[in-house]
Amino acid sequence: MFSYSAFYLFVYMGRFNHWPAGPVMREQLDFSHIELGIINACLLWGFALGGMSHGRIAETYGYRFLLVTGTLASVVLNWVTSFGTGLWTIAIPWGLNGFANATVWAPGIGMLSQWWHRSQRGRVMGFVGVAAGTAMLIMWLVTGWTVSEFGWRAAFRYPPLLMIPPVIGLFFLVRDRPSDVDLVDLDQRGTMNSATANSESQYLDQPIHGPLTAYKILYSNWRFVATSHVKGLENVVRYGLTTWAPLYYFEEAGLSIEKTALVTVALPVGYLTAPMVSGWISDVILGGRRSPMIAASALISAAALIGLAIAPAENVYAGAVLLFIGAFAMSLSMTSTLVVDMAGPRYAATASGILDGHGYVYAGAQAIIFALVLDTAGAPWQWVFLGMAGARILSALIALRVKL
């Protein structure tokens, strides 16, 4: 867990580094909001395709193998993107980078599920969530500084190189499962009285008759499908905020790129502070139940988004506080842990990948939809934040109705 989390601290250097660079790219390349939305959507849909496939591939050929090859490919594709001069010479390699970089999530979660009992999963996933939030913060600061000092192309060249040492270290420090180092693999059936316990035991006992069996089993569970759509609606906001908040404060408040980065750094700070809290509450206080955390996450973040729509862009202090609250609330959600509970260790990587895939399909769609709202419809920025709030309210309704 510690080795994987330390590695994960650096993977956003080659994943979301275009967000702090976005305002400068738009200014220098004369991109519209729609063109920036297309670039972002290509990355996110690349993630979606990667998430849907990498988990199952890793369960078949090995978790470490995919983690290492995907990370190194991501570094190369970042460099290719840096030489782009127009929309498609940037968007195409950036989409391929999304596919490659997606290897760092589902295979990693599948690997962790082999080493940790399900009664500890909330805290383990919480620890990984803290690493993901910290990765966002490190990327935001490093890339923001790189763009201000050396230009947007440098953001795709130098920060991604920081991914190479930790992935090499990961390869030598970790193994796929306890039996790889002559230890006894864990009995993962668990003892918690949750609604997912029976389904996990069922998945552990089912035979595999082909590469698509895992997908058939997971998609036959309507609770898993509902959770995947809740994750998609979550990502409308998680990636909607990180896509559009920098542009909002850069354009509407007239901030410099440095001040924009300082205001919007509240997002990664919020993302990194919540996961350990949510994991502990879910495991210890709620007895493994994930649904209350998902609903609370949705409602609190919806309130913060409505606040962002009301507060003037020039009030950067209020904006920073609301961005922090919204990001903190987003990371209270336990959808990633819930699907591993549902699927069990046998299909953990596939389930995590499918969930992530659904999330990134929605995330890519928001990049296009909100760009059209801003450019074609000419709507004010407030409609973007209100649209995100609506997505969060819908998430809460689904979570409560389905009793995830």
C-alpha positions as CSV (number, residue, x, y, z in Angstrom):
1,M,0.0,0.0,0.0
2,F,2.8,2.4,0.9
3,S,4.8,1.7,-2.2
4,Y,1.8,2.0,-4.5
5,S,0.7,5.3,-2.8
6,A,4.2,6.7,-3.0
7,F,4.3,5.9,-6.7
8,Y,0.8,7.4,-7.2
9,L,2.0,10.8,-5.8
10,F,3.7,11.4,-9.2
11,V,1.3,9.9,-11.8
12,Y,-0.7,13.1,-12.2
13,M,2.5,14.8,-13.6
14,G,1.7,13.1,-16.9
15,R,-2.1,13.0,-16.6
16,F,-3.7,16.3,-15.6
17,N,-0.8,18.7,-16.3
18,H,-2.8,20.3,-19.1
19,W,-5.3,21.9,-16.6
20,P,-2.9,24.5,-15.2
21,A,-1.5,24.9,-18.7
22,G,-4.9,25.3,-20.2
23,P,-5.4,29.1,-19.9
24,V,-1.9,29.8,-21.5
25,M,-2.6,27.2,-24.3
26,R,-5.9,28.9,-25.1
27,E,-4.2,32.3,-25.2
28,Q,-1.2,31.4,-27.3
29,L,-2.9,29.0,-29.7
30,D,-6.1,31.0,-29.9
31,F,-8.2,28.0,-28.8
32,S,-11.9,28.3,-28.2
33,H,-13.6,26.8,-25.1
34,I,-14.9,24.0,-27.4
35,E,-11.4,23.2,-28.7
36,L,-10.1,23.0,-25.1
37,G,-13.1,20.8,-24.3
38,I,-12.2,18.5,-27.1
39,I,-8.6,18.1,-25.9
40,N,-9.8,17.4,-22.4
41,A,-12.5,15.0,-23.6
42,C,-9.9,13.0,-25.7
43,L,-7.8,12.5,-22.5
44,L,-10.8,11.5,-20.4
45,W,-12.3,9.2,-23.0
46,G,-8.8,7.6,-23.4
47,F,-9.0,6.9,-19.7
48,A,-12.5,5.4,-20.1
49,L,-11.3,3.0,-22.8
50,G,-8.2,2.2,-20.7
51,G,-10.2,1.7,-17.5
52,M,-12.6,-0.7,-19.2
53,S,-9.8,-2.9,-20.5
54,H,-6.7,-2.6,-18.3
55,G,-8.2,-4.1,-15.2
56,R,-9.1,-7.4,-16.9
57,I,-5.7,-7.5,-18.8
58,A,-3.9,-7.0,-15.5
59,E,-5.9,-9.9,-13.8
60,T,-4.7,-12.1,-16.6
61,Y,-1.1,-11.0,-17.3
62,G,0.0,-9.3,-14.0
63,Y,-0.6,-6.1,-12.2
64,R,3.0,-4.8,-12.0
65,F,3.6,-5.4,-15.7
66,L,0.8,-3.2,-16.8
67,L,1.6,-0.5,-14.2
68,V,5.2,-0.1,-15.4
69,T,4.6,-0.3,-19.2
70,G,1.6,2.1,-19.1
71,T,3.6,4.7,-17.0
72,L,6.6,4.7,-19.3
73,A,4.3,4.9,-22.4
74,S,2.6,7.9,-20.7
75,V,5.9,9.8,-20.4
76,V,6.6,9.3,-24.1
77,L,3.1,10.4,-25.2
78,N,3.4,13.6,-23.0
79,W,6.5,14.5,-25.0
80,V,4.8,13.8,-28.3
81,T,1.9,16.1,-27.2
82,S,4.3,18.9,-26.3
83,F,5.2,19.3,-30.0
84,G,1.6,19.8,-31.1
85,T,0.8,23.0,-33.0
86,G,-3.0,22.7,-33.4
87,L,-6.1,21.0,-32.1
88,W,-5.6,17.5,-33.4
89,T,-1.9,17.3,-33.1
90,I,-2.4,17.9,-29.4
91,A,-5.7,16.1,-28.9
92,I,-4.8,12.7,-30.5
93,P,-1.6,12.0,-28.6
94,W,-3.2,13.3,-25.5
95,G,-6.1,10.9,-25.9
96,L,-3.6,8.0,-26.4
97,N,-1.9,9.3,-23.2
98,G,-5.1,8.9,-21.4
99,F,-5.3,5.3,-22.5
100,A,-1.7,4.6,-21.4
101,N,-1.9,6.5,-18.1
102,A,-5.1,4.7,-17.1
103,T,-3.0,1.6,-16.3
104,V,-2.0,3.1,-13.0
105,W,-5.5,2.7,-11.3
106,A,-7.4,-0.5,-11.9
107,P,-4.3,-2.8,-11.9
108,G,-3.1,-1.0,-8.7
109,I,-6.5,-1.5,-6.9
110,G,-6.6,-5.1,-8.0
111,M,-3.1,-5.6,-6.6
112,L,-4.0,-4.0,-3.3
113,S,-7.2,-6.1,-2.9
114,Q,-5.0,-9.2,-2.8
115,W,-3.1,-7.9,0.2
116,W,-5.8,-6.3,2.4
117,H,-8.9,-7.8,4.0
118,R,-12.2,-6.3,3.0
119,S,-12.8,-5.1,6.6
120,Q,-9.8,-2.8,6.1
121,R,-10.7,-1.8,2.5
122,G,-12.2,1.6,3.4
123,R,-9.1,2.8,5.1
124,V,-6.8,1.3,2.5
125,M,-8.7,3.1,-0.3
126,G,-8.8,6.2,1.9
127,F,-5.0,6.1,2.1
128,V,-4.8,5.8,-1.7
129,G,-7.3,8.6,-2.0
130,V,-5.0,10.8,0.1
131,A,-2.2,9.9,-2.2
132,A,-4.4,10.9,-5.2
133,G,-5.3,14.2,-3.7
134,T,-1.7,14.9,-2.8
135,A,-0.7,13.9,-6.4
136,M,-3.1,16.5,-7.6
137,L,-1.6,19.2,-5.3
138,I,2.0,18.4,-6.3
139,M,1.0,18.4,-10.0
140,W,-0.8,21.7,-9.6
141,L,2.1,23.4,-7.9
142,V,4.9,22.0,-10.0
143,T,3.1,22.3,-13.3
144,G,1.8,25.8,-12.5
145,W,5.3,27.0,-11.7
146,T,6.7,25.2,-14.8
147,V,4.1,27.0,-17.1
148,S,4.8,30.4,-15.6
149,E,8.5,30.0,-15.9
150,F,9.0,28.0,-19.1
151,G,5.7,28.0,-21.0
152,W,3.0,25.5,-21.6
153,R,5.1,23.0,-23.7
154,A,7.5,22.5,-20.8
155,A,4.5,21.2,-18.7
156,F,4.3,18.2,-21.0
157,R,8.0,17.6,-21.0
158,Y,9.7,17.9,-17.6
159,P,7.1,17.1,-14.9
160,P,6.2,13.8,-16.5
161,L,9.8,12.6,-16.1
162,L,9.2,12.5,-12.4
163,M,7.1,9.4,-12.9
164,I,10.0,7.3,-14.0
165,P,12.0,6.8,-10.7
166,P,8.9,5.8,-8.6
167,V,7.6,3.3,-11.2
168,I,11.0,1.6,-11.3
169,G,11.0,1.5,-7.5
170,L,7.5,0.1,-7.5
171,F,8.6,-2.7,-9.9
172,F,11.3,-3.9,-7.5
173,L,9.4,-3.3,-4.2
174,V,6.0,-4.9,-4.8
175,R,4.5,-8.2,-5.9
176,D,1.1,-9.0,-7.3
177,R,-0.1,-11.2,-4.4
178,P,1.2,-12.8,-1.2
179,S,1.8,-16.2,-2.8
180,D,4.4,-14.5,-5.1
181,V,6.7,-14.2,-2.0
182,D,5.7,-17.6,-0.5
183,L,3.0,-16.2,1.8
184,V,-0.5,-17.5,2.1
185,D,-3.1,-15.6,0.1
186,L,-5.8,-14.0,2.3
187,D,-9.2,-15.4,2.8
188,Q,-11.2,-12.5,1.4
189,R,-14.7,-13.6,2.1
190,G,-14.9,-11.2,5.1
191,T,-17.3,-11.0,8.1
192,M,-19.0,-7.6,7.8
193,N,-22.8,-7.6,7.7
194,S,-23.1,-5.5,4.6
195,A,-25.3,-5.9,1.6
196,T,-22.3,-6.6,-0.5
197,A,-20.9,-9.6,1.5
198,N,-23.1,-12.1,-0.2
199,S,-22.4,-10.8,-3.7
200,E,-18.7,-10.9,-3.0
201,S,-18.8,-14.6,-1.9
202,Q,-20.9,-15.3,-5.0
203,Y,-18.3,-13.7,-7.3
204,L,-15.4,-15.6,-5.5
205,D,-17.1,-18.9,-6.3
206,Q,-18.0,-18.4,-9.9
207,P,-15.9,-20.1,-12.6
208,I,-14.2,-18.1,-15.4
209,H,-15.0,-19.3,-18.9
210,G,-13.4,-16.6,-21.0
211,P,-12.0,-13.1,-21.0
212,L,-15.5,-11.5,-21.0
213,T,-17.0,-13.5,-18.2
214,A,-16.0,-10.9,-15.5
215,Y,-17.8,-8.2,-17.5
216,K,-20.9,-10.3,-17.9
217,I,-21.0,-11.1,-14.1
218,L,-20.5,-7.5,-13.1
219,Y,-23.0,-6.0,-15.5
220,S,-25.6,-8.5,-14.4
221,N,-25.6,-6.8,-10.9
222,W,-27.9,-3.8,-11.1
223,R,-26.4,-2.3,-8.0
224,F,-23.0,-2.3,-9.7
225,V,-24.5,-0.7,-12.7
226,A,-26.2,2.0,-10.6
227,T,-22.9,2.7,-8.7
228,S,-21.1,3.1,-12.0
229,H,-23.5,5.8,-13.1
230,V,-23.2,7.5,-9.7
231,K,-19.5,7.5,-10.3
232,G,-20.1,9.1,-13.7
233,L,-22.1,11.9,-12.2
234,E,-19.4,12.4,-9.6
235,N,-16.8,12.8,-12.3
236,V,-18.9,15.5,-14.1
237,V,-18.1,17.6,-11.1
238,R,-14.6,16.3,-10.1
239,Y,-13.2,16.9,-13.5
240,G,-15.6,19.7,-14.4
241,L,-14.2,21.8,-11.5
242,T,-10.6,21.1,-12.4
243,T,-11.2,21.7,-16.1
244,W,-13.2,25.0,-15.8
245,A,-12.3,26.6,-12.5
246,P,-8.8,27.8,-13.6
247,L,-10.3,29.3,-16.8
248,Y,-13.2,30.9,-14.8
249,Y,-10.9,32.8,-12.5
250,F,-8.4,33.5,-15.3
251,E,-11.0,35.0,-17.5
252,E,-13.7,36.4,-15.2
253,A,-11.6,37.6,-12.3
254,G,-8.7,38.7,-14.6
255,L,-6.1,36.8,-12.5
256,S,-2.6,36.0,-13.7
257,I,-1.7,32.4,-14.2
258,E,0.2,32.4,-10.9
259,K,-2.7,33.8,-8.9
260,T,-5.1,31.5,-10.7
261,A,-3.0,28.5,-9.6
262,L,-3.0,29.8,-6.0
263,V,-6.8,30.2,-5.9
264,T,-7.6,26.9,-7.5
265,V,-5.0,24.9,-5.5
266,A,-7.9,24.7,-3.0
267,L,-9.2,21.8,-5.2
268,P,-6.3,19.4,-4.7
269,V,-6.1,20.4,-1.0
270,G,-9.7,19.4,-0.6
271,Y,-9.3,16.2,-2.5
272,L,-6.4,15.0,-0.4
273,T,-7.9,15.8,3.1
274,A,-11.2,13.9,2.9
275,P,-10.4,10.2,2.0
276,M,-8.9,9.0,5.2
277,V,-11.9,10.5,7.1
278,S,-14.4,8.9,4.9
279,G,-12.7,5.5,5.0
280,W,-12.5,5.5,8.8
281,I,-16.1,6.6,9.2
282,S,-17.3,4.0,6.7
283,D,-15.3,1.1,8.1
284,V,-15.5,1.8,11.8
285,I,-18.7,3.9,12.5
286,L,-20.9,2.7,9.7
287,G,-19.9,-1.0,9.8
288,G,-18.7,-1.0,6.2
289,R,-21.8,0.8,4.7
290,R,-20.8,3.1,1.9
291,S,-24.2,4.6,0.8
292,P,-24.4,7.3,3.6
293,M,-21.0,8.6,2.6
294,I,-21.9,8.8,-1.1
295,A,-25.2,10.7,-0.3
296,A,-23.5,13.1,2.1
297,S,-20.7,13.7,-0.4
298,A,-23.3,14.6,-3.1
299,L,-25.4,17.0,-1.0
300,I,-22.5,18.9,0.5
301,S,-20.7,19.4,-2.8
302,A,-24.0,20.5,-4.4
303,A,-24.3,23.3,-1.8
304,A,-20.7,24.4,-2.4
305,L,-21.4,24.5,-6.2
306,I,-24.5,26.7,-5.8
307,G,-22.3,29.0,-3.6
308,L,-19.8,29.2,-6.5
309,A,-22.6,30.2,-8.9
310,I,-23.7,33.0,-6.5
311,A,-20.4,34.4,-5.4
312,P,-18.8,36.9,-7.7
313,A,-15.6,35.7,-9.4
314,E,-13.7,38.7,-8.0
315,N,-14.2,37.4,-4.5
316,V,-11.3,35.0,-4.7
317,Y,-11.3,34.2,-1.0
318,A,-14.9,33.0,-1.0
319,G,-14.1,31.1,-4.2
320,A,-11.1,29.3,-2.7
321,V,-13.2,28.3,0.4
322,L,-16.0,27.0,-1.7
323,L,-13.7,25.1,-4.0
324,F,-12.1,23.5,-1.0
325,I,-15.5,22.5,0.5
326,G,-16.6,21.1,-2.8
327,A,-13.5,19.1,-3.4
328,F,-13.5,17.8,0.2
329,A,-17.1,16.7,-0.1
330,M,-16.3,15.0,-3.5
331,S,-13.6,12.9,-1.8
332,L,-16.0,11.7,0.9
333,S,-17.6,9.4,-1.6
334,M,-16.9,5.7,-1.3
335,T,-17.9,4.5,-4.8
336,S,-14.4,3.0,-5.6
337,T,-14.4,1.0,-2.3
338,L,-18.0,-0.1,-2.8
339,V,-17.4,-1.8,-6.2
340,V,-14.4,-3.7,-4.8
341,D,-16.7,-4.8,-1.9
342,M,-19.2,-6.0,-4.6
343,A,-16.7,-7.7,-6.8
344,G,-14.3,-9.2,-4.3
345,P,-10.5,-9.6,-5.0
346,R,-11.1,-11.9,-8.0
347,Y,-12.6,-9.2,-10.1
348,A,-11.4,-6.1,-8.2
349,A,-9.3,-4.8,-11.0
350,T,-12.0,-5.3,-13.6
351,A,-14.7,-3.7,-11.4
352,S,-12.4,-0.7,-10.6
353,G,-11.6,-0.3,-14.3
354,I,-15.3,-0.4,-15.4
355,L,-16.2,2.1,-12.7
356,D,-13.4,4.4,-13.7
357,G,-14.4,3.9,-17.4
358,H,-18.0,5.0,-16.6
359,G,-16.6,8.0,-14.7
360,Y,-14.4,9.1,-17.5
361,V,-17.1,8.8,-20.2
362,Y,-19.2,11.2,-18.1
363,A,-16.1,13.4,-17.5
364,G,-15.3,13.7,-21.1
365,A,-19.0,14.5,-21.9
366,Q,-19.0,17.4,-19.4
367,A,-15.9,18.9,-21.2
368,I,-17.8,19.1,-24.4
369,I,-21.2,20.0,-23.0
370,F,-20.0,22.9,-20.8
371,A,-17.8,24.1,-23.6
372,L,-20.9,24.3,-25.8
373,V,-22.8,26.1,-23.0
374,L,-20.1,28.7,-22.8
375,D,-19.3,29.2,-26.5
376,T,-22.4,28.3,-28.5
377,A,-25.2,29.1,-26.1
378,G,-23.3,32.1,-24.7
379,A,-24.5,31.3,-21.3
380,P,-22.9,32.8,-18.2
381,W,-20.4,30.9,-16.2
382,Q,-23.0,30.5,-13.4
383,W,-24.9,27.9,-15.5
384,V,-21.8,25.7,-15.5
385,F,-21.7,25.5,-11.7
386,L,-25.4,25.1,-11.4
387,G,-25.3,22.2,-13.9
388,M,-22.7,20.5,-11.8
389,A,-24.8,21.0,-8.7
390,G,-27.7,19.3,-10.5
391,A,-25.5,16.3,-11.3
392,R,-24.6,16.0,-7.6
393,I,-28.2,16.2,-6.5
394,L,-29.1,13.4,-9.0
395,S,-26.2,11.3,-7.5
396,A,-27.7,11.7,-4.0
397,L,-31.1,10.6,-5.2
398,I,-29.8,7.5,-6.9
399,A,-27.6,6.6,-4.0
400,L,-30.6,6.9,-1.6
401,R,-33.1,5.3,-3.9
402,V,-30.9,2.3,-4.7
403,K,-29.5,2.1,-1.2
404,L,-25.9,1.6,-2.4
